[in-house]
Amino acid sequence: MNIAVIGLGYVDLPLALQFARAGAAVIGLDIDPAKVASLNSGRSYIKHISDADIASALATSRFSASTDFSLIRTIEALNHHGKPLKGSKILVIGLAYKADVDDERESPSYYLMDLLAKYGAEVSYYDPYIPVIKPTREHSHWAGTKSVTWDVPTISSFDACIISTAHKVINWVELARWSGCIIDTRNAMGGVKTAPNQVWKS
Ligand SMILES: NC(=O)c1ccc[n+]([C@@H]2O[C@H](COP(=O)([O-])OP(=O)(O)OC[C@H]3O[C@@H](n4cnc5c(N)ncnc54)[C@H](O)[C@@H]3O)[C@@H](O)[C@H]2O)c1
């Protein structure tokens, strides 16, 4: 069972850890990056929860914390189209850590791709600046993966496209024509004419 817990404060963090202990895969989402960083490095900020409690939950890989709400937005968008995340073909658009550069080191897109893959999605990426992922220590499992091509048959074959990095050279009007399900984390589709329930802001 996969569970998302929104908020990781006094009430929700113990709840999230309890779900993970019971065997669920839990993603904890919070808007506070300091709390998320603390949890992911095994440190508690709540008196009655020890660092060891956090560390053991992390060690099972059944618990992780994030400020990135795009995963549950993607699940919501797919659900609207009658599809589960597991087995869906998902395209992450933009691998670079920020727009208009070719540097993907420490990019949040990797984190998103890992999460999507962990929950059973078939993950690809498109980035005109990064044709192939070079080997790195942190993301060695993605090394050699190639960017998909930007054309109608390819882009329209995905169940959902997530805009993670909004390079200016990407043609958002084409994306609106080619994809029926777009999760927009960068407001890239803001000025583009789209249909109701086609774009999901995150
Ligand atoms: N603490 C209690 O004993 C208690 C008892 C009954 C009810 N409640 C209710 O439970 C809720 C949580 O209480 P708490 O004590 O855990 O609070 P808390 O302040 O310890 O934790 C709330 C967490 O939610 C995060 N957050 C705020 N807005 C968010 C958003 N939009 N998306 C994601 N995360 C967000 C905050 O960063 C914080 O980490 C509150 O509504 C509170 O009134 C608390």
The ligand as an SDF file (V2000), in Angstrom:
LIG
                    3D

 44 48  0  0  0  0  0  0  0  0999 V2000
   -0.8040   18.6320   18.0870 N   0  0  0  0  0  0  0  0  0  0  0  0
   -1.9770   18.2260   18.5870 C   0  0  0  0  0  0  0  0  0  0  0  0
   -2.0750   17.7520   19.7210 O   0  0  0  0  0  0  0  0  0  0  0  0
   -3.2470   18.3160   17.7670 C   0  0  0  0  0  0  0  0  0  0  0  0
   -4.4190   17.7900   18.2960 C   0  0  0  0  0  0  0  0  0  0  0  0
   -5.5560   17.8180   17.5380 C   0  0  0  0  0  0  0  0  0  0  0  0
   -5.5640   18.3770   16.2750 C   0  0  0  0  0  0  0  0  0  0  0  0
   -4.4310   18.9050   15.7830 N   0  0  0  0  0  0  0  0  0  0  0  0
   -4.4940   19.4580   14.4430 C   0  0  0  0  0  0  0  0  0  0  0  0
   -3.6670   18.6650   13.5840 O   0  0  0  0  0  0  0  0  0  0  0  0
   -3.0490   19.5020   12.6100 C   0  0  0  0  0  0  0  0  0  0  0  0
   -1.5360   19.3520   12.6820 C   0  0  0  0  0  0  0  0  0  0  0  0
   -1.1100   19.7210   13.9850 O   0  0  0  0  0  0  0  0  0  0  0  0
    0.3950   19.5970   14.4230 P   0  0  0  0  0  0  0  0  0  0  0  0
    0.4230   19.7810   15.8980 O   0  0  0  0  0  0  0  0  0  0  0  0
    0.9950   18.3470   13.8470 O   0  0  0  0  0  0  0  0  0  0  0  0
    1.0140   20.8880   13.7220 O   0  0  0  0  0  0  0  0  0  0  0  0
    2.5290   21.1760   13.3590 P   0  0  0  0  0  0  0  0  0  0  0  0
    2.6620   22.6430   13.2230 O   0  0  0  0  0  0  0  0  0  0  0  0
    3.4610   20.4730   14.2890 O   0  0  0  0  0  0  0  0  0  0  0  0
    2.7000   20.4850   11.9500 O   0  0  0  0  0  0  0  0  0  0  0  0
    2.0470   20.9270   10.7940 C   0  0  0  0  0  0  0  0  0  0  0  0
    3.0000   20.6620    9.6320 C   0  0  0  0  0  0  0  0  0  0  0  0
    2.3140   20.9120    8.4270 O   0  0  0  0  0  0  0  0  0  0  0  0
    3.1760   21.6110    7.5390 C   0  0  0  0  0  0  0  0  0  0  0  0
    2.3110   22.3100    6.6010 N   0  0  0  0  0  0  0  0  0  0  0  0
    1.6520   23.4820    6.7340 C   0  0  0  0  0  0  0  0  0  0  0  0
    0.9610   23.7790    5.6150 N   0  0  0  0  0  0  0  0  0  0  0  0
    1.1750   22.7550    4.7460 C   0  0  0  0  0  0  0  0  0  0  0  0
    0.7360   22.4810    3.4210 C   0  0  0  0  0  0  0  0  0  0  0  0
   -0.0780   23.3100    2.7640 N   0  0  0  0  0  0  0  0  0  0  0  0
    1.1540   21.3410    2.8330 N   0  0  0  0  0  0  0  0  0  0  0  0
    1.9820   20.4930    3.4940 C   0  0  0  0  0  0  0  0  0  0  0  0
    2.4230   20.6980    4.7520 N   0  0  0  0  0  0  0  0  0  0  0  0
    2.0300   21.8180    5.3700 C   0  0  0  0  0  0  0  0  0  0  0  0
    4.0080   22.4930    8.4390 C   0  0  0  0  0  0  0  0  0  0  0  0
    5.2100   22.8670    7.8330 O   0  0  0  0  0  0  0  0  0  0  0  0
    4.2200   21.5770    9.6470 C   0  0  0  0  0  0  0  0  0  0  0  0
    5.3860   20.7920    9.5180 O   0  0  0  0  0  0  0  0  0  0  0  0
   -3.5280   20.9250   12.9030 C   0  0  0  0  0  0  0  0  0  0  0  0
   -4.6300   21.1780   12.0890 O   0  0  0  0  0  0  0  0  0  0  0  0
   -3.9230   20.8500   14.3560 C   0  0  0  0  0  0  0  0  0  0  0  0
   -4.8910   21.8350   14.6610 O   0  0  0  0  0  0  0  0  0  0  0  0
   -3.2670   18.8810   16.4970 C   0  0  0  0  0  0  0  0  0  0  0  0
  1  2  1  0
  2  3  2  0
  2  4  1  0
  4  5  1  0
  4 44  2  0
  5  6  2  0
  6  7  1  0
  7  8  2  0
  8  9  1  0
  8 44  1  0
  9 10  1  0
  9 42  1  0
 10 11  1  0
 11 12  1  0
 11 40  1  0
 12 13  1  0
 13 14  1  0
 14 15  2  0
 14 16  1  0
 14 17  1  0
 17 18  1  0
 18 19  2  0
 18 20  1  0
 18 21  1  0
 21 22  1  0
 22 23  1  0
 23 24  1  0
 23 38  1  0
 24 25  1  0
 25 26  1  0
 25 36  1  0
 26 27  1  0
 26 35  1  0
 27 28  2  0
 28 29  1  0
 29 30  1  0
 29 35  2  0
 30 31  1  0
 30 32  2  0
 32 33  1  0
 33 34  2  0
 34 35  1  0
 36 37  1  0
 36 38  1  0
 38 39  1  0
 40 41  1  0
 40 42  1  0
 42 43  1  0
M  CHG  2   8   1  16  -1
M  END
$$$$
